[in-house]
Amino acid sequence: MSFFEKLSNGWRISLYSFSVLRENKSLIIFPILSAVSMILIFGSVITAVLASNGWTAANFDVNNRTLDYILVFLFYLVNYFIVVFFNMALIHCTRLYFHGQRPKVADGIRFSLSRVRSIFAWAVLAAIVGTILRIIQENVGSLGKIITGLIGVVWNIAAFFVVPVIAYENLGPVDAIKRSASMMKQKWGESLGATFSFGLIHFIAVLVVAGSLFVMGSFINVVLGIALAVLGVLVLAAIFSAAQTIFVSSVYHEVTGDPVAKFNEAFADSLFVSKKS
């Protein structure tokens, strides 16, 4: 399959992801739950820290680098855990849909709870990598920052399929990243095409939706217009996050040969062509 065919397939799969979401509107709750959970957790931690320091910044020790990095690690750990937990729940619900079932939010949550140890193990590894890159960036020159930035990009690409891998293949975090990277080699064209597609559609949607809401709200009050625009952006973020996770699930199930009842067979065959050896 040529490069441009792969890009075209990525575009079509991304559009298919939206159709899956349209048929299962409840799936949008997972990125919302993820965002709310992080807000509640980090809000509670920040409130507790401020309260313990007399609600004043003057009592903070800003020169303790070790503590700073520990906090960075904990931030990454909690962030990765929450995101992967709810993404895994969404991916499992997508799998149930592909197999002809009507998934419920509770089905995804229960599945993620059954994989808590695997999710935590991955979150630890990802947090360690993120913290190391952060430390390097803060202690090297401009060239070093560029190099660590590139390493971060490569890491994110390699981890593209990590969530379904740790969900269904019972692998540790190191083996999971290796497996994900191997799958990415097979479907990098589709993934690149879909990433571009999601980005383009998201950009246009933000301009149209946020702009329209701002104009409508501004007729009453500028602050209302801004609030409506921000709300629109947040809703779009949840929709596109869910659609992108559905895309990952779709490609993963094709690569692993897992039969999916809800895929139109002719459509799937035209999308996915086995990589020639």
TORKOL-4160 file (C-alpha; in steps of 0.2 Angstrom, whole numbers, padded with zeros to 4 digits, m for minus):
277
<pt num="1" X="0000" Y="0000" Z="0000"/>
<pt num="2" X="0007" Y="0017" Z="m0005"/>
<pt num="3" X="0010" Y="0031" Z="0007"/>
<pt num="4" X="m0005" Y="0041" Z="0001"/>
<pt num="5" X="m0016" Y="0026" Z="0001"/>
<pt num="6" X="m0012" Y="0024" Z="0020"/>
<pt num="7" X="m0015" Y="0043" Z="0023"/>
<pt num="8" X="m0032" Y="0041" Z="0014"/>
<pt num="9" X="m0036" Y="0026" Z="0024"/>
<pt num="10" X="m0032" Y="0035" Z="0040"/>
<pt num="11" X="m0044" Y="0049" Z="0035"/>
<pt num="12" X="m0058" Y="0036" Z="0032"/>
<pt num="13" X="m0055" Y="0027" Z="0048"/>
<pt num="14" X="m0056" Y="0043" Z="0058"/>
<pt num="15" X="m0073" Y="0047" Z="0050"/>
<pt num="16" X="m0078" Y="0030" Z="0054"/>
<pt num="17" X="m0073" Y="0033" Z="0072"/>
<pt num="18" X="m0086" Y="0047" Z="0073"/>
<pt num="19" X="m0099" Y="0036" Z="0066"/>
<pt num="20" X="m0096" Y="0024" Z="0080"/>
<pt num="21" X="m0097" Y="0038" Z="0093"/>
<pt num="22" X="m0113" Y="0044" Z="0085"/>
<pt num="23" X="m0121" Y="0027" Z="0088"/>
<pt num="24" X="m0114" Y="0026" Z="0106"/>
<pt num="25" X="m0116" Y="0043" Z="0112"/>
<pt num="26" X="m0113" Y="0038" Z="0130"/>
<pt num="27" X="m0095" Y="0034" Z="0126"/>
<pt num="28" X="m0091" Y="0053" Z="0127"/>
<pt num="29" X="m0093" Y="0051" Z="0146"/>
<pt num="30" X="m0076" Y="0043" Z="0148"/>
<pt num="31" X="m0065" Y="0058" Z="0143"/>
<pt num="32" X="m0077" Y="0069" Z="0153"/>
<pt num="33" X="m0074" Y="0058" Z="0168"/>
<pt num="34" X="m0055" Y="0058" Z="0165"/>
<pt num="35" X="m0055" Y="0077" Z="0165"/>
<pt num="36" X="m0066" Y="0079" Z="0180"/>
<pt num="37" X="m0056" Y="0066" Z="0190"/>
<pt num="38" X="m0040" Y="0075" Z="0187"/>
<pt num="39" X="m0048" Y="0092" Z="0192"/>
<pt num="40" X="m0054" Y="0084" Z="0208"/>
<pt num="41" X="m0038" Y="0075" Z="0212"/>
<pt num="42" X="m0026" Y="0089" Z="0208"/>
<pt num="43" X="m0038" Y="0102" Z="0216"/>
<pt num="44" X="m0039" Y="0093" Z="0232"/>
<pt num="45" X="m0020" Y="0091" Z="0233"/>
<pt num="46" X="m0017" Y="0109" Z="0229"/>
<pt num="47" X="m0030" Y="0114" Z="0242"/>
<pt num="48" X="m0022" Y="0103" Z="0255"/>
<pt num="49" X="m0004" Y="0110" Z="0251"/>
<pt num="50" X="m0010" Y="0128" Z="0252"/>
<pt num="51" X="m0019" Y="0125" Z="0268"/>
<pt num="52" X="m0004" Y="0116" Z="0276"/>
<pt num="53" X="0007" Y="0132" Z="0271"/>
<pt num="54" X="m0005" Y="0145" Z="0278"/>
<pt num="55" X="m0013" Y="0149" Z="0262"/>
<pt num="56" X="0002" Y="0160" Z="0257"/>
<pt num="57" X="0016" Y="0157" Z="0244"/>
<pt num="58" X="0029" Y="0164" Z="0255"/>
<pt num="59" X="0030" Y="0148" Z="0265"/>
<pt num="60" X="0034" Y="0137" Z="0250"/>
<pt num="61" X="0052" Y="0131" Z="0248"/>
<pt num="62" X="0055" Y="0135" Z="0229"/>
<pt num="63" X="0074" Y="0129" Z="0230"/>
<pt num="64" X="0071" Y="0111" Z="0234"/>
<pt num="65" X="0075" Y="0103" Z="0217"/>
<pt num="66" X="0073" Y="0085" Z="0224"/>
<pt num="67" X="0055" Y="0089" Z="0230"/>
<pt num="68" X="0051" Y="0097" Z="0214"/>
<pt num="69" X="0055" Y="0082" Z="0204"/>
<pt num="70" X="0046" Y="0071" Z="0216"/>
<pt num="71" X="0031" Y="0081" Z="0213"/>
<pt num="72" X="0033" Y="0081" Z="0194"/>
<pt num="73" X="0034" Y="0062" Z="0195"/>
<pt num="74" X="0018" Y="0061" Z="0206"/>
<pt num="75" X="0009" Y="0073" Z="0194"/>
<pt num="76" X="0014" Y="0062" Z="0179"/>
<pt num="77" X="0009" Y="0046" Z="0188"/>
<pt num="78" X="m0008" Y="0052" Z="0193"/>
<pt num="79" X="m0011" Y="0060" Z="0175"/>
<pt num="80" X="m0006" Y="0044" Z="0166"/>
<pt num="81" X="m0016" Y="0033" Z="0177"/>
<pt num="82" X="m0032" Y="0042" Z="0176"/>
<pt num="83" X="m0030" Y="0045" Z="0157"/>
<pt num="84" X="m0026" Y="0026" Z="0153"/>
<pt num="85" X="m0040" Y="0020" Z="0165"/>
<pt num="86" X="m0054" Y="0029" Z="0156"/>
<pt num="87" X="m0046" Y="0027" Z="0139"/>
<pt num="88" X="m0045" Y="0008" Z="0143"/>
<pt num="89" X="m0064" Y="0008" Z="0148"/>
<pt num="90" X="m0068" Y="0017" Z="0132"/>
<pt num="91" X="m0058" Y="0005" Z="0121"/>
<pt num="92" X="m0067" Y="m0010" Z="0130"/>
<pt num="93" X="m0084" Y="m0003" Z="0127"/>
<pt num="94" X="m0079" Y="0000" Z="0108"/>
<pt num="95" X="m0074" Y="m0018" Z="0108"/>
<pt num="96" X="m0090" Y="m0024" Z="0114"/>
<pt num="97" X="m0099" Y="m0013" Z="0101"/>
<pt num="98" X="m0088" Y="m0021" Z="0087"/>
<pt num="99" X="m0094" Y="m0038" Z="0094"/>
<pt num="100" X="m0112" Y="m0033" Z="0092"/>
<pt num="101" X="m0116" Y="m0029" Z="0110"/>
<pt num="102" X="m0123" Y="m0013" Z="0117"/>
<pt num="103" X="m0110" Y="m0007" Z="0129"/>
<pt num="104" X="m0113" Y="0003" Z="0145"/>
<pt num="105" X="m0102" Y="0015" Z="0154"/>
<pt num="106" X="m0102" Y="0003" Z="0169"/>
<pt num="107" X="m0095" Y="m0011" Z="0157"/>
<pt num="108" X="m0080" Y="m0001" Z="0153"/>
<pt num="109" X="m0077" Y="0005" Z="0171"/>
<pt num="110" X="m0078" Y="m0013" Z="0178"/>
<pt num="111" X="m0065" Y="m0019" Z="0165"/>
<pt num="112" X="m0053" Y="m0005" Z="0169"/>
<pt num="113" X="m0055" Y="m0010" Z="0187"/>
<pt num="114" X="m0050" Y="m0027" Z="0183"/>
<pt num="115" X="m0034" Y="m0021" Z="0175"/>
<pt num="116" X="m0029" Y="m0008" Z="0188"/>
<pt num="117" X="m0012" Y="m0017" Z="0192"/>
<pt num="118" X="m0007" Y="m0016" Z="0173"/>
<pt num="119" X="m0013" Y="0002" Z="0172"/>
<pt num="120" X="m0003" Y="0007" Z="0187"/>
<pt num="121" X="0013" Y="m0002" Z="0181"/>
<pt num="122" X="0012" Y="0007" Z="0164"/>
<pt num="123" X="0008" Y="0024" Z="0173"/>
<pt num="124" X="0024" Y="0021" Z="0184"/>
<pt num="125" X="0035" Y="0018" Z="0168"/>
<pt num="126" X="0028" Y="0033" Z="0159"/>
<pt num="127" X="0030" Y="0044" Z="0174"/>
<pt num="128" X="0048" Y="0039" Z="0176"/>
<pt num="129" X="0051" Y="0042" Z="0157"/>
<pt num="130" X="0042" Y="0059" Z="0158"/>
<pt num="131" X="0052" Y="0064" Z="0174"/>
<pt num="132" X="0069" Y="0060" Z="0167"/>
<pt num="133" X="0065" Y="0070" Z="0151"/>
<pt num="134" X="0059" Y="0084" Z="0161"/>
<pt num="135" X="0075" Y="0084" Z="0172"/>
<pt num="136" X="0086" Y="0083" Z="0156"/>
<pt num="137" X="0077" Y="0097" Z="0148"/>
<pt num="138" X="0080" Y="0108" Z="0163"/>
<pt num="139" X="0098" Y="0105" Z="0164"/>
<pt num="140" X="0104" Y="0105" Z="0146"/>
<pt num="141" X="0106" Y="0119" Z="0133"/>
<pt num="142" X="0095" Y="0122" Z="0118"/>
<pt num="143" X="0101" Y="0108" Z="0108"/>
<pt num="144" X="0098" Y="0096" Z="0122"/>
<pt num="145" X="0080" Y="0102" Z="0124"/>
<pt num="146" X="0077" Y="0099" Z="0106"/>
<pt num="147" X="0084" Y="0082" Z="0107"/>
<pt num="148" X="0074" Y="0077" Z="0122"/>
<pt num="149" X="0059" Y="0085" Z="0114"/>
<pt num="150" X="0061" Y="0073" Z="0099"/>
<pt num="151" X="0064" Y="0058" Z="0111"/>
<pt num="152" X="0047" Y="0063" Z="0119"/>
<pt num="153" X="0039" Y="0063" Z="0102"/>
<pt num="154" X="0046" Y="0046" Z="0098"/>
<pt num="155" X="0040" Y="0039" Z="0114"/>
<pt num="156" X="0022" Y="0045" Z="0111"/>
<pt num="157" X="0022" Y="0037" Z="0094"/>
<pt num="158" X="0029" Y="0021" Z="0101"/>
<pt num="159" X="0016" Y="0021" Z="0114"/>
<pt num="160" X="0001" Y="0024" Z="0102"/>
<pt num="161" X="m0006" Y="0006" Z="0105"/>
<pt num="162" X="m0001" Y="0004" Z="0123"/>
<pt num="163" X="m0018" Y="0005" Z="0130"/>
<pt num="164" X="m0026" Y="m0009" Z="0121"/>
<pt num="165" X="m0010" Y="m0020" Z="0122"/>
<pt num="166" X="m0010" Y="m0019" Z="0141"/>
<pt num="167" X="m0029" Y="m0022" Z="0141"/>
<pt num="168" X="m0029" Y="m0038" Z="0131"/>
<pt num="169" X="m0012" Y="m0045" Z="0130"/>
<pt num="170" X="m0007" Y="m0047" Z="0148"/>
<pt num="171" X="0010" Y="m0039" Z="0145"/>
<pt num="172" X="0021" Y="m0029" Z="0157"/>
<pt num="173" X="0024" Y="m0010" Z="0153"/>
<pt num="174" X="0041" Y="m0013" Z="0145"/>
<pt num="175" X="0034" Y="m0027" Z="0134"/>
<pt num="176" X="0019" Y="m0017" Z="0130"/>
<pt num="177" X="0029" Y="m0002" Z="0123"/>
<pt num="178" X="0039" Y="m0014" Z="0112"/>
<pt num="179" X="0022" Y="m0022" Z="0106"/>
<pt num="180" X="0015" Y="m0005" Z="0103"/>
<pt num="181" X="0030" Y="0001" Z="0093"/>
<pt num="182" X="0029" Y="m0015" Z="0083"/>
<pt num="183" X="0011" Y="m0012" Z="0078"/>
<pt num="184" X="0015" Y="0006" Z="0075"/>
<pt num="185" X="0027" Y="0001" Z="0061"/>
<pt num="186" X="0013" Y="m0008" Z="0052"/>
<pt num="187" X="0000" Y="0006" Z="0053"/>
<pt num="188" X="0010" Y="0022" Z="0054"/>
<pt num="189" X="0003" Y="0028" Z="0038"/>
<pt num="190" X="m0015" Y="0026" Z="0044"/>
<pt num="191" X="m0011" Y="0033" Z="0061"/>
<pt num="192" X="m0002" Y="0048" Z="0053"/>
<pt num="193" X="m0017" Y="0051" Z="0041"/>
<pt num="194" X="m0029" Y="0050" Z="0056"/>
<pt num="195" X="m0019" Y="0062" Z="0067"/>
<pt num="196" X="m0019" Y="0074" Z="0053"/>
<pt num="197" X="m0038" Y="0072" Z="0050"/>
<pt num="198" X="m0043" Y="0073" Z="0068"/>
<pt num="199" X="m0032" Y="0089" Z="0069"/>
<pt num="200" X="m0039" Y="0097" Z="0054"/>
<pt num="201" X="m0057" Y="0093" Z="0058"/>
<pt num="202" X="m0055" Y="0098" Z="0076"/>
<pt num="203" X="m0047" Y="0115" Z="0071"/>
<pt num="204" X="m0062" Y="0119" Z="0059"/>
<pt num="205" X="m0074" Y="0113" Z="0072"/>
<pt num="206" X="m0067" Y="0125" Z="0085"/>
<pt num="207" X="m0067" Y="0139" Z="0074"/>
<pt num="208" X="m0085" Y="0136" Z="0069"/>
<pt num="209" X="m0093" Y="0131" Z="0085"/>
<pt num="210" X="m0083" Y="0142" Z="0097"/>
<pt num="211" X="m0084" Y="0157" Z="0086"/>
<pt num="212" X="m0103" Y="0155" Z="0084"/>
<pt num="213" X="m0106" Y="0153" Z="0102"/>
<pt num="214" X="m0095" Y="0168" Z="0106"/>
<pt num="215" X="m0105" Y="0179" Z="0094"/>
<pt num="216" X="m0122" Y="0173" Z="0100"/>
<pt num="217" X="m0117" Y="0175" Z="0118"/>
<pt num="218" X="m0110" Y="0192" Z="0115"/>
<pt num="219" X="m0127" Y="0199" Z="0110"/>
<pt num="220" X="m0131" Y="0197" Z="0128"/>
<pt num="221" X="m0114" Y="0199" Z="0137"/>
<pt num="222" X="m0096" Y="0197" Z="0132"/>
<pt num="223" X="m0092" Y="0187" Z="0147"/>
<pt num="224" X="m0107" Y="0175" Z="0142"/>
<pt num="225" X="m0100" Y="0174" Z="0125"/>
<pt num="226" X="m0083" Y="0169" Z="0131"/>
<pt num="227" X="m0090" Y="0156" Z="0143"/>
<pt num="228" X="m0100" Y="0148" Z="0129"/>
<pt num="229" X="m0085" Y="0148" Z="0118"/>
<pt num="230" X="m0075" Y="0139" Z="0131"/>
<pt num="231" X="m0089" Y="0127" Z="0135"/>
<pt num="232" X="m0090" Y="0123" Z="0116"/>
<pt num="233" X="m0071" Y="0120" Z="0115"/>
<pt num="234" X="m0072" Y="0108" Z="0130"/>
<pt num="235" X="m0086" Y="0098" Z="0123"/>
<pt num="236" X="m0077" Y="0097" Z="0106"/>
<pt num="237" X="m0061" Y="0091" Z="0116"/>
<pt num="238" X="m0071" Y="0077" Z="0124"/>
<pt num="239" X="m0079" Y="0072" Z="0107"/>
<pt num="240" X="m0062" Y="0071" Z="0098"/>
<pt num="241" X="m0053" Y="0063" Z="0112"/>
<pt num="242" X="m0067" Y="0049" Z="0112"/>
<pt num="243" X="m0066" Y="0047" Z="0093"/>
<pt num="244" X="m0047" Y="0046" Z="0093"/>
<pt num="245" X="m0048" Y="0032" Z="0106"/>
<pt num="246" X="m0060" Y="0023" Z="0095"/>
<pt num="247" X="m0048" Y="0025" Z="0081"/>
<pt num="248" X="m0035" Y="0016" Z="0091"/>
<pt num="249" X="m0046" Y="0002" Z="0096"/>
<pt num="250" X="m0052" Y="0000" Z="0078"/>
<pt num="251" X="m0034" Y="m0002" Z="0071"/>
<pt num="252" X="m0028" Y="m0013" Z="0086"/>
<pt num="253" X="m0042" Y="m0025" Z="0082"/>
<pt num="254" X="m0038" Y="m0026" Z="0064"/>
<pt num="255" X="m0020" Y="m0029" Z="0067"/>
<pt num="256" X="m0023" Y="m0043" Z="0080"/>
<pt num="257" X="m0036" Y="m0051" Z="0068"/>
<pt num="258" X="m0050" Y="m0050" Z="0081"/>
<pt num="259" X="m0066" Y="m0052" Z="0071"/>
<pt num="260" X="m0078" Y="m0037" Z="0073"/>
<pt num="261" X="m0096" Y="m0040" Z="0069"/>
<pt num="262" X="m0100" Y="m0021" Z="0067"/>
<pt num="263" X="m0087" Y="m0018" Z="0054"/>
<pt num="264" X="m0094" Y="m0019" Z="0036"/>
<pt num="265" X="m0083" Y="m0033" Z="0029"/>
<pt num="266" X="m0080" Y="m0024" Z="0012"/>
<pt num="267" X="m0077" Y="m0008" Z="0020"/>
<pt num="268" X="m0064" Y="m0016" Z="0032"/>
<pt num="269" X="m0055" Y="m0025" Z="0018"/>
<pt num="270" X="m0053" Y="m0009" Z="0008"/>
<pt num="271" X="m0046" Y="0000" Z="0023"/>
<pt num="272" X="m0034" Y="m0013" Z="0030"/>
<pt num="273" X="m0022" Y="m0021" Z="0018"/>
<pt num="274" X="m0009" Y="m0032" Z="0025"/>
<pt num="275" X="0009" Y="m0026" Z="0024"/>
<pt num="276" X="0019" Y="m0034" Z="0011"/>
<pt num="277" X="0034" Y="m0044" Z="0017"/>
